[in-house]
């Protein structure tokens, strides 16, 4: 009887903790409606099994992770032959007016498809995203409809896209689970274009455009994917990395700082490769939960949160991830040897990629070296990345 009473007491205690945590999270979301919550997920790239997840099905603001879908549709157009990498696209006044970060495109110019792709991947260029949206869909609203149709086909059931860039819009929402599905689909469906995600910088109209994905410079084996930031979303990151032939995909949403986001992603990947679980409290702390707070104590009381045994893609569609080009000790750079004038100009020529050698640096252990500023300096408020 004593043993049964003890077990019953423990069960009731856990239920009370879970109820309190649910209420606390709900109240926190209500009180901070302008800010998304925190979430993280890690998935095995070959089997599609979820390695770990925290709040992975909670709807959040994807910010520039939205551009992964813009890129998916662009890759579809390239694969079908409707677009080519050196094809030029017109820049409208709408596209040119997008908020930073941007490539600084001007209305009346034209820009190559490949430059738009590289601009979105490295600098998260919002003007480049709108150029692609208008070039493919006629206008950005129709392109958003195309994005949502494709999201449904990929099983992204908790996602709704409102624009091509991820600039602030209350109707632009997704989940960590849906976004990792999209990340995996990019590598599964377009292995011929996956190398673009390893580009750390490229030359555009005589200037070096450097990427926002600082972890790409420091985490061995990482070869993609995308950063994101708005005031409402916090700092987001979708990543994929390979270690000893084993590929993982991961998404982190809602971190309060870029450095905290990067440290968390590195820890999630390290633990995933080592077959260990990252304490969920670390995900919460990256999202702004203070150590020692009531929320932190509640999380610690129920840790480790159980991981789900669920596929992110149907078994019939699951293929081993393509072998990645190792980026360890290298900096992947794209060089566009083209000149463009204003009003009605065209930018021709296919971008050539080259590799620079540099000393590899491990995430969270070595600071990033000083670099020259990119072409356009982004404002942090009401912008992406």
C-alpha positions, 0 to 999 in steps of 0.5 A: 500500500505504501508503495502504491501511495508513493507511485500515485503521489509521484504521478499526481505530482508530475501531472501538477507540474505538467499542468503548471507548465502548460498554464505558464507557457500559455500565459507567457504566450498571451502576455507576449503576443508580439513575440514568438515562443521558443522551439527546436527540432533535430531530425536524422537526415537519412531515416527521417526520424525525429532525434529531439524536439521541444515545442516543435509543433508550436506556431511561430514566425519563421522570418527569413526561413520563409525564403527556403520555400521561395528557393524551393519553388525557384529550384523547381523552375530551374529543374523544369527548364522554365528558368536558367541560372543566367536568366535575368529578371526585372526589378520592380519598384515594389521589389526595390522598396523591400526593407533591408537586408537587401542587395540594393537593387533599383527599379528598372534594373535586371538581375540574374536568377543565380544572384537572387538565389545567392543573395537570399541564401547569404545576405537574406536579401528581401529585394531578391526574394520579391524579384523571384516572386514576381518573376515566377508568380507575376506578383508576390500575392500569387506567389504566396499562393504557390508557396502555400500550395507547395507547403501542403504538398510537403505536409507542412500542415501548420504553415501559412506563407504571406510573402516571399521574404519573411518580412513581418506579417502576422499571417506568415507563420510556421513551426519548427517541425514544418520548417525542418520538413522543408529543409530536408525537402530542399536537399532531397528534391534538388541535390543538384542545387544543394551546394548553393547553401554552402556559399558563405559569400559571393561577389555581386557587382564588384562587391563581396556580399557576406552571409549572416550564417556565422555558424557556417564559419565555425561548425565543422561539417555544416553546409547550410541552410538559412538564418532569420530574424525579425523583432517578433520572431527572435533569432531563427536558424535552420541548419544541416551538417554531416559528420562521418557520413551521417547527416542531421537537420535542425531548426531553432526558433525564437532565440533572444540573441544570434550568439545564443541561437548559434550556441544552441544549434551547435549543442543540438547538433553535437548531442545529436551526432553523439546520440545524446539528448540536449536538456530542454532547459537550454532551448528555453534559456536561449528563448529568454527563460531565465535560469533559476526562474519558475519556468526553468524549475518547471522544465527541469522537473519534467526533463528530459522531455520525451522525443517523438518517434515520427517520420518527417516524410513518408517512407515512400519518399524517403531517400538518403541525403545526398553526399555533402561536399565537406566545408571543413577548413574551406570558405565557399565563395561565388564570384559573379563577373558581371557589370550592370548599369542602372535603368534597364541594365542587364547582368549576364554571365554564369557565376563561377564558384571558387574555394578559399582555404582558411583555418576551421573554427569550432562553434562556441569556442572561437570568436569570428574574425573581423570582416569587411562590411557587406554591400548593404548594412541592415537595420535591426528593427522591423527587418529580417536577419 
